[in-house]
Amino acid sequence: MIGVDVFIDDHFVHTIRGDGVIVGSPTGSTSYLMSTGSPIVLPNVDCIILSGINEHRFRAGRLSWTARR
């Protein structure tokens, strides 16, 4: 099991503990993200999706945020 600390703009958001992490966009890595329980995002949504693989916390949520500042 690994631990990945997630920071957005130098602000700590979450620690993912599990077998790994998948980072994707609405048009990329869709099947991988779906296999971890992440939602399908429409291609015109400008965002980044972060999902843990087999996360230790059973009720762990998926993270998504806009790619713009």
PQR file of N, CA, C, O and H, with PARSE charges and radii, in Angstrom:
ATOM      1  N   MET A   1       0.841  -1.169   0.000 -0.4000 1.5000
ATOM      2  CA  MET A   1       0.000   0.000   0.000 -0.0000 2.0000
ATOM      3  C   MET A   1       0.893   1.241   0.000  0.5500 1.7000
ATOM      4  O   MET A   1       1.905   1.296   0.698 -0.5500 1.4000
ATOM      5  N   ILE A   2       0.492   2.240  -0.804 -0.4000 1.5000
ATOM      6  CA  ILE A   2       1.232   3.496  -0.852 -0.0000 2.0000
ATOM      7  C   ILE A   2       0.354   4.621  -0.319  0.5500 1.7000
ATOM      8  O   ILE A   2      -0.867   4.487  -0.239 -0.5500 1.4000
ATOM      9  H   ILE A   2      -0.330   2.195  -1.371  0.4000 1.0000
ATOM     10  N   GLY A   3       0.982   5.716   0.039 -0.4000 1.5000
ATOM     11  CA  GLY A   3       0.259   6.910   0.445 -0.0000 2.0000
ATOM     12  C   GLY A   3       0.659   8.052  -0.467  0.5500 1.7000
ATOM     13  O   GLY A   3       1.847   8.320  -0.649 -0.5500 1.4000
ATOM     14  H   GLY A   3       1.973   5.825  -0.026  0.4000 1.0000
ATOM     15  N   VAL A   4      -0.324   8.728  -1.042 -0.4000 1.5000
ATOM     16  CA  VAL A   4      -0.071   9.850  -1.934 -0.0000 2.0000
ATOM     17  C   VAL A   4      -0.769  11.072  -1.355  0.5500 1.7000
ATOM     18  O   VAL A   4      -1.992  11.092  -1.215 -0.5500 1.4000
ATOM     19  H   VAL A   4      -1.289   8.511  -0.894  0.4000 1.0000
ATOM     20  N   ASP A   5       0.019  12.095  -1.019 -0.4000 1.5000
ATOM     21  CA  ASP A   5      -0.554  13.351  -0.546 -0.0000 2.0000
ATOM     22  C   ASP A   5      -0.925  14.197  -1.751  0.5500 1.7000
ATOM     23  O   ASP A   5      -0.107  14.399  -2.647 -0.5500 1.4000
ATOM     24  H   ASP A   5       1.012  12.079  -1.133  0.4000 1.0000
ATOM     25  N   VAL A   6      -2.155  14.692  -1.774 -0.4000 1.5000
ATOM     26  CA  VAL A   6      -2.662  15.484  -2.888 -0.0000 2.0000
ATOM     27  C   VAL A   6      -2.668  16.955  -2.470  0.5500 1.7000
ATOM     28  O   VAL A   6      -3.255  17.329  -1.455 -0.5500 1.4000
ATOM     29  H   VAL A   6      -2.820  14.528  -1.046  0.4000 1.0000
ATOM     30  N   PHE A   7      -2.000  17.773  -3.281 -0.4000 1.5000
ATOM     31  CA  PHE A   7      -1.961  19.218  -3.073 -0.0000 2.0000
ATOM     32  C   PHE A   7      -2.483  19.891  -4.335  0.5500 1.7000
ATOM     33  O   PHE A   7      -2.140  19.482  -5.444 -0.5500 1.4000
ATOM     34  H   PHE A   7      -1.524  17.469  -4.106  0.4000 1.0000
ATOM     35  N   ILE A   8      -3.306  20.914  -4.176 -0.4000 1.5000
ATOM     36  CA  ILE A   8      -3.774  21.726  -5.293 -0.0000 2.0000
ATOM     37  C   ILE A   8      -3.375  23.160  -4.982  0.5500 1.7000
ATOM     38  O   ILE A   8      -3.797  23.724  -3.972 -0.5500 1.4000
ATOM     39  H   ILE A   8      -3.585  21.246  -3.275  0.4000 1.0000
ATOM     40  N   ASP A   9      -2.567  23.743  -5.846 -0.4000 1.5000
ATOM     41  CA  ASP A   9      -2.048  25.102  -5.644 -0.0000 2.0000
ATOM     42  C   ASP A   9      -1.404  25.249  -4.269  0.5500 1.7000
ATOM     43  O   ASP A   9      -1.662  26.218  -3.555 -0.5500 1.4000
ATOM     44  H   ASP A   9      -2.224  23.285  -6.666  0.4000 1.0000
ATOM     45  N   ASP A  10      -0.572  24.290  -3.909 -0.4000 1.5000
ATOM     46  CA  ASP A  10       0.164  24.282  -2.636 -0.0000 2.0000
ATOM     47  C   ASP A  10      -0.718  24.155  -1.399  0.5500 1.7000
ATOM     48  O   ASP A  10      -0.262  24.441  -0.292 -0.5500 1.4000
ATOM     49  H   ASP A  10      -0.362  23.503  -4.489  0.4000 1.0000
ATOM     50  N   HIS A  11      -1.977  23.730  -1.561 -0.4000 1.5000
ATOM     51  CA  HIS A  11      -2.875  23.504  -0.425 -0.0000 2.0000
ATOM     52  C   HIS A  11      -3.145  22.004  -0.311  0.5500 1.7000
ATOM     53  O   HIS A  11      -3.562  21.367  -1.278 -0.5500 1.4000
ATOM     54  H   HIS A  11      -2.348  23.497  -2.460  0.4000 1.0000
ATOM     55  N   PHE A  12      -2.906  21.445   0.875 -0.4000 1.5000
ATOM     56  CA  PHE A  12      -3.160  20.022   1.098 -0.0000 2.0000
ATOM     57  C   PHE A  12      -4.653  19.752   0.988  0.5500 1.7000
ATOM     58  O   PHE A  12      -5.463  20.473   1.571 -0.5500 1.4000
ATOM     59  H   PHE A  12      -2.567  21.962   1.661  0.4000 1.0000
ATOM     60  N   VAL A  13      -5.023  18.701   0.233 -0.4000 1.5000
ATOM     61  CA  VAL A  13      -6.423  18.349   0.021 -0.0000 2.0000
ATOM     62  C   VAL A  13      -6.770  17.006   0.654  0.5500 1.7000
ATOM     63  O   VAL A  13      -7.785  16.880   1.338 -0.5500 1.4000
ATOM     64  H   VAL A  13      -4.365  18.116  -0.241  0.4000 1.0000
ATOM     65  N   HIS A  14      -5.919  15.999   0.422 -0.4000 1.5000
ATOM     66  CA  HIS A  14      -6.302  14.640   0.816 -0.0000 2.0000
ATOM     67  C   HIS A  14      -5.076  13.727   0.731  0.5500 1.7000
ATOM     68  O   HIS A  14      -4.150  13.995  -0.034 -0.5500 1.4000
ATOM     69  H   HIS A  14      -5.094  16.102  -0.134  0.4000 1.0000
ATOM     70  N   THR A  15      -5.075  12.666   1.507 -0.4000 1.5000
ATOM     71  CA  THR A  15      -4.076  11.607   1.366 -0.0000 2.0000
ATOM     72  C   THR A  15      -4.772  10.359   0.849  0.5500 1.7000
ATOM     73  O   THR A  15      -5.726   9.875   1.458 -0.5500 1.4000
ATOM     74  H   THR A  15      -5.827  12.448   2.129  0.4000 1.0000
ATOM     75  N   ILE A  16      -4.299   9.844  -0.264 -0.4000 1.5000
ATOM     76  CA  ILE A  16      -4.855   8.615  -0.841 -0.0000 2.0000
ATOM     77  C   ILE A  16      -3.962   7.468  -0.401  0.5500 1.7000
ATOM     78  O   ILE A  16      -2.754   7.483  -0.636 -0.5500 1.4000
ATOM     79  H   ILE A  16      -3.524  10.237  -0.758  0.4000 1.0000
ATOM     80  N   ARG A  17      -4.567   6.469   0.241 -0.4000 1.5000
ATOM     81  CA  ARG A  17      -3.836   5.272   0.655 -0.0000 2.0000
ATOM     82  C   ARG A  17      -4.455   4.080  -0.065  0.5500 1.7000
ATOM     83  O   ARG A  17      -5.629   3.762   0.126 -0.5500 1.4000
ATOM     84  H   ARG A  17      -5.548   6.456   0.433  0.4000 1.0000
ATOM     85  N   GLY A  18      -3.649   3.430  -0.891 -0.4000 1.5000
ATOM     86  CA  GLY A  18      -4.157   2.297  -1.656 -0.0000 2.0000
ATOM     87  C   GLY A  18      -3.079   1.725  -2.548  0.5500 1.7000
ATOM     88  O   GLY A  18      -1.887   1.867  -2.277 -0.5500 1.4000
ATOM     89  H   GLY A  18      -2.695   3.688  -1.046  0.4000 1.0000
ATOM     90  N   ASP A  19      -3.514   1.071  -3.626 -0.4000 1.5000
ATOM     91  CA  ASP A  19      -2.585   0.421  -4.549 -0.0000 2.0000
ATOM     92  C   ASP A  19      -1.998   1.365  -5.596  0.5500 1.7000
ATOM     93  O   ASP A  19      -1.021   1.018  -6.260 -0.5500 1.4000
ATOM     94  H   ASP A  19      -4.482   0.956  -3.846  0.4000 1.0000
ATOM     95  N   GLY A  20      -2.579   2.543  -5.749 -0.4000 1.5000
ATOM     96  CA  GLY A  20      -2.076   3.484  -6.733 -0.0000 2.0000
ATOM     97  C   GLY A  20      -3.066   4.604  -6.958  0.5500 1.7000
ATOM     98  O   GLY A  20      -4.071   4.712  -6.255 -0.5500 1.4000
ATOM     99  H   GLY A  20      -3.372   2.825  -5.209  0.4000 1.0000
ATOM    100  N   VAL A  21      -2.776   5.440  -7.944 -0.4000 1.5000
ATOM    101  CA  VAL A  21      -3.608   6.599  -8.269 -0.0000 2.0000
ATOM    102  C   VAL A  21      -3.737   6.705  -9.784  0.5500 1.7000
ATOM    103  O   VAL A  21      -2.777   6.466 -10.517 -0.5500 1.4000
ATOM    104  H   VAL A  21      -1.960   5.353  -8.515  0.4000 1.0000
ATOM    105  N   ILE A  22      -4.933   7.067 -10.245 -0.4000 1.5000
ATOM    106  CA  ILE A  22      -5.161   7.325 -11.665 -0.0000 2.0000
ATOM    107  C   ILE A  22      -5.515   8.801 -11.811  0.5500 1.7000
ATOM    108  O   ILE A  22      -6.389   9.313 -11.112 -0.5500 1.4000
ATOM    109  H   ILE A  22      -5.713   7.261  -9.650  0.4000 1.0000
ATOM    110  N   VAL A  23      -4.836   9.469 -12.717 -0.4000 1.5000
ATOM    111  CA  VAL A  23      -5.137  10.861 -13.046 -0.0000 2.0000
ATOM    112  C   VAL A  23      -5.638  10.871 -14.478  0.5500 1.7000
ATOM    113  O   VAL A  23      -4.995  10.325 -15.374 -0.5500 1.4000
ATOM    114  H   VAL A  23      -4.126   9.053 -13.285  0.4000 1.0000
ATOM    115  N   GLY A  24      -6.787  11.494 -14.690 -0.4000 1.5000
ATOM    116  CA  GLY A  24      -7.340  11.498 -16.037 -0.0000 2.0000
ATOM    117  C   GLY A  24      -8.091  12.771 -16.354  0.5500 1.7000
ATOM    118  O   GLY A  24      -8.278  13.635 -15.497 -0.5500 1.4000
ATOM    119  H   GLY A  24      -7.310  11.938 -13.962  0.4000 1.0000
ATOM    120  N   SER A  25      -8.514  12.868 -17.586 -0.4000 1.5000
ATOM    121  CA  SER A  25      -9.317  13.991 -18.069 -0.0000 2.0000
ATOM    122  C   SER A  25     -10.633  13.416 -18.599  0.5500 1.7000
ATOM    123  O   SER A  25     -10.772  12.198 -18.711 -0.5500 1.4000
ATOM    124  H   SER A  25      -8.362  12.166 -18.281  0.4000 1.0000
ATOM    125  N   PRO A  26     -11.596  14.274 -18.925 -0.5600 1.5000
ATOM    126  CA  PRO A  26     -12.863  13.753 -19.443  0.2800 2.0000
ATOM    127  C   PRO A  26     -12.713  12.915 -20.722  0.5500 1.7000
ATOM    128  O   PRO A  26     -13.547  12.049 -20.988 -0.5500 1.4000
ATOM    129  N   THR A  27     -11.664  13.161 -21.512 -0.4000 1.5000
ATOM    130  CA  THR A  27     -11.498  12.398 -22.754 -0.0000 2.0000
ATOM    131  C   THR A  27     -10.395  11.358 -22.669  0.5500 1.7000
ATOM    132  O   THR A  27     -10.160  10.638 -23.639 -0.5500 1.4000
ATOM    133  H   THR A  27     -10.987  13.864 -21.296  0.4000 1.0000
ATOM    134  N   GLY A  28      -9.719  11.259 -21.544 -0.4000 1.5000
ATOM    135  CA  GLY A  28      -8.638  10.287 -21.419 -0.0000 2.0000
ATOM    136  C   GLY A  28      -8.783   9.434 -20.171  0.5500 1.7000
ATOM    137  O   GLY A  28      -9.254   9.918 -19.142 -0.5500 1.4000
ATOM    138  H   GLY A  28      -9.910  11.843 -20.755  0.4000 1.0000
ATOM    139  N   SER A  29      -8.394   8.195 -20.246 -0.4000 1.5000
ATOM    140  CA  SER A  29      -8.409   7.239 -19.125 -0.0000 2.0000
ATOM    141  C   SER A  29      -9.812   6.931 -18.615  0.5500 1.7000
ATOM    142  O   SER A  29      -9.968   6.537 -17.460 -0.5500 1.4000
ATOM    143  H   SER A  29      -8.011   7.801 -21.082  0.4000 1.0000
ATOM    144  N   THR A  30     -10.826   7.099 -19.443 -0.4000 1.5000
ATOM    145  CA  THR A  30     -12.203   6.893 -18.991 -0.0000 2.0000
ATOM    146  C   THR A  30     -12.436   5.484 -18.464  0.5500 1.7000
ATOM    147  O   THR A  30     -13.031   5.329 -17.397 -0.5500 1.4000
ATOM    148  H   THR A  30     -10.700   7.418 -20.382  0.4000 1.0000
ATOM    149  N   SER A  31     -11.989   4.456 -19.171 -0.4000 1.5000
ATOM    150  CA  SER A  31     -12.248   3.087 -18.716 -0.0000 2.0000
ATOM    151  C   SER A  31     -11.503   2.775 -17.422  0.5500 1.7000
ATOM    152  O   SER A  31     -12.026   2.065 -16.563 -0.5500 1.4000
ATOM    153  H   SER A  31     -11.505   4.582 -20.037  0.4000 1.0000
ATOM    154  N   TYR A  32     -10.292   3.297 -17.275 -0.4000 1.5000
ATOM    155  CA  TYR A  32      -9.555   3.092 -16.035 -0.0000 2.0000
ATOM    156  C   TYR A  32     -10.258   3.775 -14.868  0.5500 1.7000
ATOM    157  O   TYR A  32     -10.394   3.190 -13.793 -0.5500 1.4000
ATOM    158  H   TYR A  32      -9.867   3.874 -17.972  0.4000 1.0000
ATOM    159  N   LEU A  33     -10.704   5.008 -15.077 -0.4000 1.5000
ATOM    160  CA  LEU A  33     -11.396   5.729 -14.016 -0.0000 2.0000
ATOM    161  C   LEU A  33     -12.720   5.060 -13.666  0.5500 1.7000
ATOM    162  O   LEU A  33     -13.072   4.971 -12.490 -0.5500 1.4000
ATOM    163  H   LEU A  33     -10.594   5.483 -15.950  0.4000 1.0000
ATOM    164  N   MET A  34     -13.454   4.594 -14.661 -0.4000 1.5000
ATOM    165  CA  MET A  34     -14.724   3.904 -14.384 -0.0000 2.0000
ATOM    166  C   MET A  34     -14.506   2.653 -13.549  0.5500 1.7000
ATOM    167  O   MET A  34     -15.343   2.319 -12.710 -0.5500 1.4000
ATOM    168  H   MET A  34     -13.169   4.666 -15.617  0.4000 1.0000
ATOM    169  N   SER A  35     -13.402   1.957 -13.764 -0.4000 1.5000
ATOM    170  CA  SER A  35     -13.145   0.730 -13.005 -0.0000 2.0000
ATOM    171  C   SER A  35     -12.893   1.015 -11.523  0.5500 1.7000
ATOM    172  O   SER A  35     -12.985   0.109 -10.696 -0.5500 1.4000
ATOM    173  H   SER A  35     -12.722   2.227 -14.445  0.4000 1.0000
ATOM    174  N   THR A  36     -12.577   2.267 -11.185 -0.4000 1.5000
ATOM    175  CA  THR A  36     -12.383   2.634  -9.779 -0.0000 2.0000
ATOM    176  C   THR A  36     -13.626   3.274  -9.183  0.5500 1.7000
ATOM    177  O   THR A  36     -13.615   3.680  -8.021 -0.5500 1.4000
ATOM    178  H   THR A  36     -12.503   3.003 -11.857  0.4000 1.0000
ATOM    179  N   GLY A  37     -14.700   3.371  -9.965 -0.4000 1.5000
ATOM    180  CA  GLY A  37     -15.942   3.941  -9.461 -0.0000 2.0000
ATOM    181  C   GLY A  37     -16.103   5.422  -9.732  0.5500 1.7000
ATOM    182  O   GLY A  37     -17.022   6.048  -9.203 -0.5500 1.4000
ATOM    183  H   GLY A  37     -14.708   3.042 -10.909  0.4000 1.0000
ATOM    184  N   SER A  38     -15.240   5.990 -10.536 -0.4000 1.5000
ATOM    185  CA  SER A  38     -15.344   7.414 -10.861 -0.0000 2.0000
ATOM    186  C   SER A  38     -16.478   7.653 -11.844  0.5500 1.7000
ATOM    187  O   SER A  38     -16.848   6.751 -12.597 -0.5500 1.4000
ATOM    188  H   SER A  38     -14.493   5.482 -10.965  0.4000 1.0000
ATOM    189  N   PRO A  39     -17.036   8.864 -11.845 -0.5600 1.5000
ATOM    190  CA  PRO A  39     -18.129   9.160 -12.775  0.2800 2.0000
ATOM    191  C   PRO A  39     -17.632   9.387 -14.195  0.5500 1.7000
ATOM    192  O   PRO A  39     -16.450   9.650 -14.416 -0.5500 1.4000
ATOM    193  N   ILE A  40     -18.539   9.283 -15.145 -0.4000 1.5000
ATOM    194  CA  ILE A  40     -18.248   9.649 -16.521 -0.0000 2.0000
ATOM    195  C   ILE A  40     -18.457  11.157 -16.617  0.5500 1.7000
ATOM    196  O   ILE A  40     -19.488  11.676 -16.188 -0.5500 1.4000
ATOM    197  H   ILE A  40     -19.499   9.069 -14.965  0.4000 1.0000
ATOM    198  N   VAL A  41     -17.485  11.851 -17.175 -0.4000 1.5000
ATOM    199  CA  VAL A  41     -17.560  13.306 -17.306 -0.0000 2.0000
ATOM    200  C   VAL A  41     -17.654  13.652 -18.784  0.5500 1.7000
ATOM    201  O   VAL A  41     -16.939  13.083 -19.608 -0.5500 1.4000
ATOM    202  H   VAL A  41     -16.647  11.430 -17.523  0.4000 1.0000
ATOM    203  N   LEU A  42     -18.538  14.586 -19.118 -0.4000 1.5000
ATOM    204  CA  LEU A  42     -18.709  14.991 -20.510 -0.0000 2.0000
ATOM    205  C   LEU A  42     -17.420  15.604 -21.055  0.5500 1.7000
ATOM    206  O   LEU A  42     -16.714  16.300 -20.325 -0.5500 1.4000
ATOM    207  H   LEU A  42     -19.120  15.048 -18.449  0.4000 1.0000
ATOM    208  N   PRO A  43     -17.105  15.357 -22.321 -0.5600 1.5000
ATOM    209  CA  PRO A  43     -15.849  15.844 -22.900  0.2800 2.0000
ATOM    210  C   PRO A  43     -15.683  17.363 -22.887  0.5500 1.7000
ATOM    211  O   PRO A  43     -14.553  17.852 -22.911 -0.5500 1.4000
ATOM    212  N   ASN A  44     -16.787  18.125 -22.849 -0.4000 1.5000
ATOM    213  CA  ASN A  44     -16.673  19.582 -22.880 -0.0000 2.0000
ATOM    214  C   ASN A  44     -16.431  20.193 -21.490  0.5500 1.7000
ATOM    215  O   ASN A  44     -16.302  21.412 -21.375 -0.5500 1.4000
ATOM    216  H   ASN A  44     -17.705  17.728 -22.829  0.4000 1.0000
ATOM    217  N   VAL A  45     -16.369  19.375 -20.444 -0.4000 1.5000
ATOM    218  CA  VAL A  45     -16.089  19.866 -19.098 -0.0000 2.0000
ATOM    219  C   VAL A  45     -14.575  19.945 -18.928  0.5500 1.7000
ATOM    220  O   VAL A  45     -13.868  18.958 -19.134 -0.5500 1.4000
ATOM    221  H   VAL A  45     -16.474  18.385 -20.538  0.4000 1.0000
ATOM    222  N   ASP A  46     -14.086  21.113 -18.554 -0.4000 1.5000
ATOM    223  CA  ASP A  46     -12.649  21.339 -18.418 -0.0000 2.0000
ATOM    224  C   ASP A  46     -12.233  21.007 -16.984  0.5500 1.7000
ATOM    225  O   ASP A  46     -12.243  21.875 -16.111 -0.5500 1.4000
ATOM    226  H   ASP A  46     -14.660  21.915 -18.387  0.4000 1.0000
ATOM    227  N   CYS A  47     -11.866  19.739 -16.748 -0.4000 1.5000
ATOM    228  CA  CYS A  47     -11.516  19.329 -15.391 -0.0000 2.0000
ATOM    229  C   CYS A  47     -10.467  18.217 -15.403  0.5500 1.7000
ATOM    230  O   CYS A  47     -10.138  17.651 -16.445 -0.5500 1.4000
ATOM    231  H   CYS A  47     -11.858  19.034 -17.457  0.4000 1.0000
ATOM    232  N   ILE A  48      -9.962  17.930 -14.219 -0.4000 1.5000
ATOM    233  CA  ILE A  48      -9.022  16.834 -13.999 -0.0000 2.0000
ATOM    234  C   ILE A  48      -9.633  15.931 -12.943  0.5500 1.7000
ATOM    235  O   ILE A  48     -10.219  16.416 -11.975 -0.5500 1.4000
ATOM    236  H   ILE A  48     -10.230  18.391 -13.373  0.4000 1.0000
ATOM    237  N   ILE A  49      -9.504  14.626 -13.117 -0.4000 1.5000
ATOM    238  CA  ILE A  49     -10.090  13.656 -12.191 -0.0000 2.0000
ATOM    239  C   ILE A  49      -8.972  12.839 -11.567  0.5500 1.7000
ATOM    240  O   ILE A  49      -8.058  12.390 -12.258 -0.5500 1.4000
ATOM    241  H   ILE A  49      -9.028  14.232 -13.903  0.4000 1.0000
ATOM    242  N   LEU A  50      -9.052  12.650 -10.264 -0.4000 1.5000
ATOM    243  CA  LEU A  50      -8.056  11.889  -9.521 -0.0000 2.0000
ATOM    244  C   LEU A  50      -8.772  10.803  -8.737  0.5500 1.7000
ATOM    245  O   LEU A  50      -9.711  11.090  -7.996 -0.5500 1.4000
ATOM    246  H   LEU A  50      -9.794  13.015  -9.703  0.4000 1.0000
ATOM    247  N   SER A  51      -8.341   9.563  -8.893 -0.4000 1.5000
ATOM    248  CA  SER A  51      -9.002   8.447  -8.239 -0.0000 2.0000
ATOM    249  C   SER A  51      -7.979   7.459  -7.696  0.5500 1.7000
ATOM    250  O   SER A  51      -7.019   7.114  -8.384 -0.5500 1.4000
ATOM    251  H   SER A  51      -7.578   9.329  -9.495  0.4000 1.0000
ATOM    252  N   GLY A  52      -8.182   7.009  -6.475 -0.4000 1.5000
ATOM    253  CA  GLY A  52      -7.314   5.999  -5.890 -0.0000 2.0000
ATOM    254  C   GLY A  52      -7.687   4.603  -6.362  0.5500 1.7000
ATOM    255  O   GLY A  52      -8.857   4.320  -6.618 -0.5500 1.4000
ATOM    256  H   GLY A  52      -8.962   7.289  -5.916  0.4000 1.0000
ATOM    257  N   ILE A  53      -6.702   3.743  -6.476 -0.4000 1.5000
ATOM    258  CA  ILE A  53      -6.937   2.350  -6.870 -0.0000 2.0000
ATOM    259  C   ILE A  53      -6.988   1.507  -5.602  0.5500 1.7000
ATOM    260  O   ILE A  53      -6.035   1.486  -4.824 -0.5500 1.4000
ATOM    261  H   ILE A  53      -5.752   3.973  -6.268  0.4000 1.0000
ATOM    262  N   ASN A  54      -8.105   0.812  -5.397 -0.4000 1.5000
ATOM    263  CA  ASN A  54      -8.300  -0.021  -4.200 -0.0000 2.0000
ATOM    264  C   ASN A  54      -7.939   0.749  -2.928  0.5500 1.7000
ATOM    265  O   ASN A  54      -7.128   0.301  -2.117 -0.5500 1.4000
ATOM    266  H   ASN A  54      -8.880   0.829  -6.029  0.4000 1.0000
ATOM    267  N   GLU A  55      -8.560   1.910  -2.780 -0.4000 1.5000
ATOM    268  CA  GLU A  55      -8.250   2.757  -1.638 -0.0000 2.0000
ATOM    269  C   GLU A  55      -8.601   2.077  -0.331  0.5500 1.7000
ATOM    270  O   GLU A  55      -9.594   1.355  -0.247 -0.5500 1.4000
ATOM    271  H   GLU A  55      -9.219   2.273  -3.438  0.4000 1.0000
ATOM    272  N   HIS A  56      -7.793   2.303   0.683 -0.4000 1.5000
ATOM    273  CA  HIS A  56      -7.950   1.667   1.991 -0.0000 2.0000
ATOM    274  C   HIS A  56      -9.277   2.071   2.647  0.5500 1.7000
ATOM    275  O   HIS A  56      -9.929   1.248   3.289 -0.5500 1.4000
ATOM    276  H   HIS A  56      -6.986   2.890   0.615  0.4000 1.0000
ATOM    277  N   ARG A  57      -9.670   3.329   2.485 -0.4000 1.5000
ATOM    278  CA  ARG A  57     -10.948   3.787   3.041 -0.0000 2.0000
ATOM    279  C   ARG A  57     -12.066   3.331   2.108  0.5500 1.7000
ATOM    280  O   ARG A  57     -12.078   3.692   0.931 -0.5500 1.4000
ATOM    281  H   ARG A  57      -9.140   3.998   1.964  0.4000 1.0000
ATOM    282  N   PHE A  58     -12.988   2.552   2.616 -0.4000 1.5000
ATOM    283  CA  PHE A  58     -14.047   1.977   1.779 -0.0000 2.0000
ATOM    284  C   PHE A  58     -14.929   3.059   1.160  0.5500 1.7000
ATOM    285  O   PHE A  58     -15.357   2.927   0.014 -0.5500 1.4000
ATOM    286  H   PHE A  58     -12.979   2.259   3.572  0.4000 1.0000
ATOM    287  N   ARG A  59     -15.202   4.124   1.907 -0.4000 1.5000
ATOM    288  CA  ARG A  59     -16.095   5.168   1.415 -0.0000 2.0000
ATOM    289  C   ARG A  59     -15.338   6.328   0.785  0.5500 1.7000
ATOM    290  O   ARG A  59     -15.862   7.441   0.733 -0.5500 1.4000
ATOM    291  H   ARG A  59     -14.854   4.231   2.838  0.4000 1.0000
ATOM    292  N   ALA A  60     -14.152   6.103   0.318 -0.4000 1.5000
ATOM    293  CA  ALA A  60     -13.342   7.170  -0.279 -0.0000 2.0000
ATOM    294  C   ALA A  60     -14.019   7.702  -1.531  0.5500 1.7000
ATOM    295  O   ALA A  60     -14.546   6.938  -2.340 -0.5500 1.4000
ATOM    296  H   ALA A  60     -13.727   5.199   0.360  0.4000 1.0000
ATOM    297  N   GLY A  61     -13.999   9.021  -1.681 -0.4000 1.5000
ATOM    298  CA  GLY A  61     -14.594   9.659  -2.854 -0.0000 2.0000
ATOM    299  C   GLY A  61     -13.549   9.949  -3.909  0.5500 1.7000
ATOM    300  O   GLY A  61     -12.349   9.834  -3.657 -0.5500 1.4000
ATOM    301  H   GLY A  61     -13.571   9.641  -1.024  0.4000 1.0000
ATOM    302  N   ARG A  62     -13.996  10.317  -5.061 -0.4000 1.5000
ATOM    303  CA  ARG A  62     -13.115  10.685  -6.156 -0.0000 2.0000
ATOM    304  C   ARG A  62     -12.965  12.198  -6.146  0.5500 1.7000
ATOM    305  O   ARG A  62     -13.888  12.911  -5.755 -0.5500 1.4000
ATOM    306  H   ARG A  62     -14.971  10.411  -5.266  0.4000 1.0000
ATOM    307  N   LEU A  63     -11.830  12.681  -6.567 -0.4000 1.5000
ATOM    308  CA  LEU A  63     -11.593  14.118  -6.625 -0.0000 2.0000
ATOM    309  C   LEU A  63     -11.656  14.595  -8.053  0.5500 1.7000
ATOM    310  O   LEU A  63     -11.111  13.957  -8.954 -0.5500 1.4000
ATOM    311  H   LEU A  63     -11.080  12.101  -6.885  0.4000 1.0000
ATOM    312  N   SER A  64     -12.314  15.706  -8.265 -0.4000 1.5000
ATOM    313  CA  SER A  64     -12.297  16.352  -9.581 -0.0000 2.0000
ATOM    314  C   SER A  64     -12.269  17.856  -9.348  0.5500 1.7000
ATOM    315  O   SER A  64     -12.892  18.363  -8.415 -0.5500 1.4000
ATOM    316  H   SER A  64     -12.757  16.225  -7.533  0.4000 1.0000
ATOM    317  N   TRP A  65     -11.550  18.552 -10.195 -0.4000 1.5000
ATOM    318  CA  TRP A  65     -11.470  20.005 -10.080 -0.0000 2.0000
ATOM    319  C   TRP A  65     -11.249  20.586 -11.455  0.5500 1.7000
ATOM    320  O   TRP A  65     -10.796  19.902 -12.372 -0.5500 1.4000
ATOM    321  H   TRP A  65     -11.044  18.141 -10.953  0.4000 1.0000
ATOM    322  N   THR A  66     -11.575  21.863 -11.586 -0.4000 1.5000
ATOM    323  CA  THR A  66     -11.424  22.502 -12.879 -0.0000 2.0000
ATOM    324  C   THR A  66      -9.936  22.686 -13.193  0.5500 1.7000
ATOM    325  O   THR A  66      -9.115  22.857 -12.292 -0.5500 1.4000
ATOM    326  H   THR A  66     -11.943  22.419 -10.841  0.4000 1.0000
ATOM    327  N   ALA A  67      -9.617  22.648 -14.440 -0.4000 1.5000
ATOM    328  CA  ALA A  67      -8.230  22.801 -14.872 -0.0000 2.0000
ATOM    329  C   ALA A  67      -7.834  24.265 -14.929  0.5500 1.7000
ATOM    330  O   ALA A  67      -6.652  24.580 -15.068 -0.5500 1.4000
ATOM    331  H   ALA A  67     -10.283  22.509 -15.173  0.4000 1.0000
ATOM    332  N   ARG A  68      -8.793  25.156 -14.826 -0.4000 1.5000
ATOM    333  CA  ARG A  68      -8.510  26.593 -14.875 -0.0000 2.0000
ATOM    334  C   ARG A  68      -8.305  27.129 -13.476  0.5500 1.7000
ATOM    335  O   ARG A  68      -8.786  26.556 -12.498 -0.5500 1.4000
ATOM    336  H   ARG A  68      -9.753  24.900 -14.713  0.4000 1.0000
ATOM    337  N   ARG A  69      -7.586  28.235 -13.391 -0.4000 1.5000
ATOM    338  CA  ARG A  69      -7.385  28.896 -12.092 -0.0000 2.0000
ATOM    339  C   ARG A  69      -8.326  30.050 -11.954  0.5500 1.7000
ATOM    340  O   ARG A  69      -8.315  30.737 -10.932 -0.5500 1.4000
ATOM    341  H   ARG A  69      -7.195  28.700 -14.185  0.4000 1.0000
TER
END
